[in-house]
Amino acid sequence: MHCYIFIIVMEATISLTSKWQIHIPKKMRSVLGSKKPGMVKIKAEKNKLTISPARSPILELGGKYHHYHLKHKDVDIDNIRDYIDYSEA
């Protein structure tokens, strides 16, 4: 029995604009796993930049405060005014 491991490396030469912007080729964008523009992490090391997907900070909060969620009883829409506190109006 044989076990094979394949590592696919993509390489491209791209240009930098005068504002230090780059264009990431479509085939390489697909490797990042994102189908639309968004945030990425960029890491600078010795003579090398690494780009990886970044999670949205708001999505990282998902579920973090679930214990603060208060259980509300169902509101009868026909009697909605009964649930409104008019004392501070």
C-alpha positions, -999 to +999 in steps of 0.1 A: +000+000+000+013+035-009+004+068+006+008+099-015+007+135-003+004+163-028+011+199-020-001+224-046+018+256-046+007+285-067+031+312-077+026+343-097+044+375-104+022+406-099+028+443-099+025+468-071+008+501-079+022+534-068-001+532-037+013+497-029-018+479-039-018+445-055-043+425-075-047+389-064-053+366-094-087+348-095-072+313-091-053+324-060-084+341-045-102+308-047-075+292-025-084+317+002-120+303+001-137+337-002-161+344-030-165+381-024-143+410-013-137+413+025-111+413+051-078+393+050-049+390+074-015+399+061+017+389+079+051+402+070+081+381+076+116+381+063+112+390+026+077+374+025+041+384+029+015+359+039-022+365+032-049+345+049-087+348+054-098+369+083-130+364+103-153+394+108-149+407+144-187+408+147-190+371+138-164+362+164-189+375+190-216+351+179-229+333+209-205+349+233-233+367+252-260+341+248-264+339+286-277+375+287-306+367+264-338+372+283-368+350+276-397+371+265-433+360+265-452+361+233-469+394+226-505+395+213-502+420+184-539+429+187-533+442+223-498+456+217-506+488+236-511+468+268-473+460+268-461+496+263-450+516+294-464+551+289-453+563+324-421+581+311-438+598+281 
